[in-house]
């Protein structure tokens, strides 16, 4: 779904939920109920989720933000949106901002974004780990999920995510490794040369 459409749909859903929650709280107050905290907590959680979603999607609409705000901030926004939108717990371990050229940052960001989206679409994970590391040779991003894995060597017709991530890494001389087997945790790891 294009980011603009996704932004419209997700924000519309959040606003609709906020309106319903507020109406419920108002009715409870009118009825003299003392349990108003519950619908207000719901409204607050929807507002926070909507704000996280907005930040992540606006970032996707304005890719120049990667240059202005940095890779670490961009990945942080993706994590916040994933947690808010899908209720998935994300453990992130992000290094300091890598001093690498913008094309390398963009490749790492887009690969991480696609891997996270694949986790939601195909894996239905409840918990995800993301690690970003940098050294003089390469910038590496790793995404792990807690679902039972699949045969990483198998062919999946119509599944373009892994192929597009591999192609994106290869364009900059990098590599993408997928480690998975039936019954095991899945890990997607991309390394992009630091000089790219």
Secondary structure as GFF3:
##gff-version 3
##sequence-region A 1 196
A	DSSP	alpha_helix	3	30	.	.	.	ID=ss1
A	DSSP	alpha_helix	36	61	.	.	.	ID=ss2
A	DSSP	alpha_helix	65	69	.	.	.	ID=ss3
A	DSSP	alpha_helix	71	86	.	.	.	ID=ss4
A	DSSP	beta_strand	89	94	.	.	.	ID=ss5
A	DSSP	alpha_helix	102	118	.	.	.	ID=ss6
A	DSSP	pi_helix	119	123	.	.	.	ID=ss7
A	DSSP	beta_strand	127	134	.	.	.	ID=ss8
A	DSSP	beta_strand	138	145	.	.	.	ID=ss9
A	DSSP	alpha_helix	161	171	.	.	.	ID=ss10
A	DSSP	beta_strand	175	179	.	.	.	ID=ss11
A	DSSP	beta_strand	186	193	.	.	.	ID=ss12
###
